[in-house]
Amino acid sequence: MTGPLAPDLARRILDEVRAGFEDQIRFTQELIRLPSLRGQEQTAQDFMARTLTKRGYGVDRWRIDPEDIRHHPGFSPVATDYSNAYNVVGALRPREERGRSLILNGHIDVVPTGPADMWSAPPFEPRREGDWLYGRGSGDMKAGIAANVFAVDALARLGYRPAATLYQQSVIEEECTGNGALACLVRGYTADAAIIPEPEDDRLVRANVGVLWFRVHVRGHPVHVREAGTGGDAIQTAYRLMAGLRTLEERWNARKGAHRYFEDLDHPINFNVGKIEGGDWASTVPAWCSFDCRIAIYPDQDPAEAAREIEAQIRESAAEVAFLANSPPEVEFNGFFARGYVLEPGSDAETLLARCHLTTFARPLESFVTPGYLDGRVFVIYADMPCLVYGPVSEAIHGFDERVSLSSVERITGTIALFIAEWCGLEPIDA
């Protein structure tokens, strides 16, 4: 069957999502227990491959080779070992293609926890309190991956599967390069639409920023601290360079009026120094300092041009420091080198999502603009397909005591199940 869902079938689908939700929570908890930090995602990806195989998907699990994607315009520089960098894609194909194909995408990688003793409980031991499920990756975005899987499961328990090809993608590197989703595209995985249930507070992302990651290396002139005035302090100088980059952030934010959808955001461009290290000895003026940065760019801003502005700002700040004349700072772009995107309104996919959301939530779908990175750019920019980034209410993502609202996850799962049923159509499993 294809076309609009009968109200009775829509109700049965939502009831089936609810009936299977405790199993879905347990599945999410199992995922949280697998600490899929960068370079350590393979055990979680093994789990996803087994999960999809058991459900009858044709599973493609492969190690990403940076050489396969290096020349794609969406590629971000790789600064780490990819020997354990695995993607998993499950394909569920119908007997006859009658509907529209769909990608359900989610990222398995999570960010570091920070000091574990600053969490209320161990970060990789899921904890359920009332409506909240706690744990690193609970919201960002293992609950979303579970929603993708269990939305299809609910249809299967009713005796249906999609009447068009459906792909489940579990990708890595969303938190640092976006190369995981890009590798899926380069491998040939496309569809008529995509859904990514990132933690977006039950709303649809209309636009988001691009992101650049870079590391600045400062070399000083070490002397004994008794002669500090004759040396070159790399750490103090690093702070001067950071202050200069703050002025760049201010200039870019002042341009927001020229960028559609970002005019009314209070502060769309955020610059962050996420890591700093330097020096060797408390009684020696530090000879070196390196600091890692992240800065946003507007969707229509070219990452290469933004990189040139960053380098120019650092040169300008360095010109004020005499000892840097013979050893200027070095800038290394070492992660995200990614454009942002705009989801243009009016697609069939968005119209259907809005209708399914209204059925599930009993309120209209809202869209918003986010100053965070999303893999949606891979689909929208490089595959020319509508990508609906739409997911549950979460709190403290990237922070201590990360948590996701279970009632929100259940409703998001219901919306995705309704979307699949109408977008792909349904065919009986045992016909």
C-alpha positions, 0 to 999 in steps of 0.5 A: 500500500502507498499513499496517505495512511488510514487513521486506523492504521496510523493509530495501530502503528503508534500503539505498536511503537508504544508496545515495544518501547521498553525493549527500545529503552533496553536497546538504547541502554546497551548502546550507551554501555559501549563507549564509542569514543573516537577511535573506539567505535568498532564494538558499537558498530559490531553491535549495530551490524549484528542488530541489523543482520538479525532483523533481515537487513543486508549489512555493509560494514567497511573501514573508511579509507581517507584516500577514498574521500580525500578529493571530495569537496565535503572532505575534512582533514584527518588527523587520527588513525582510521584503522578502526574507523568503521561504518555500518549500513543496513539495507532493507529492500522490498519485493517490488519498489513502489514507494520512495526510498529513505535513509535513516541516519545516525552517528554512533560516536560520542564525545569524551566524558571529561572527569568521570567524578564530576558525573552523578553516576558513571557516564557509560552506565545508563541510569533511568530516573523518571522520564530521563535516561542518563549517560554519555551518548544518550541524547547525542545520539544513541536514542536517535539510532534506536528510534530509527531501528525500532520505528521499522520494528514496529511496522514489522510487528504489524506484518509490514515492511517498507515498499521501497529501499530503506537504509539504516546508517550508523556512522562515525566521525560526526563529532569531529569531521563528518567524514562518516556520512560522507563515506556512505555517500561516496560509497553510493548510498543515496535515496529520495530523502533522509531523516537524522533524529539528532537531539533537536527538542522535537523540532526540525532544523531549517539551517545550521552552520558549518564548522572548522577545527584548527590547532595553533602551534606557538614556539617561544624562547625558553629561559630560566624564570629569573630572566623571564623578561629576556625570553619569549613566553609561548603560553602567554602569547597563545592567549594574545592570539586567542584574543585576536580570534575573538575579534574575528568571531565578533566581526563574523557575528556582525555580518549575520544580517547578510545571511538568510535565516541567521539574521535573528540569531543572537550569536550564530558564530561561536569560537571555542578553545577546547584544549590547550597544552604547553611548556615543560617546567615550572621554572622555565619560560615555556618554549611551546604552546598548542591550542585546539579551536572550533569556529562556526561559519555561515552556510554560504561561507566557503571553508577555504576562504574562512581558513584564510581569514583565520590565518590572516587574523593570527598573522596580524596578532603575531605581528605585535609580538617581537619574538615571533618574527622569526618563528611565526605561529603555525595553523593546522586544520585538523578536523571539521572543514565543513560547510553549513546548509539550508533545508529549503522549505516546501519539499514533499518530505518536510510536508509529510514530516509535518503531518506525521508530527501533528498526528503524534504530538498533536501540535504543529511542527516547528523549525529553527536554526542551530549554531551546531554542526550536523551531518545533514549537510552531506545529504542536502549539499552533495546529494541534493536530497531533503534531509530532515534533522528532527529528534528528541528533547535532550539536556547536557549533551557534551556536558556532565549528566547527559540525558534524553527525554524518554516520552519525547523519544517515544513520540519521535519514534512514532513520527518516524514510523508514520513517515516510513509507512507513507513515504516508502509505502508498505508491503506485507512481509509474508505475501 
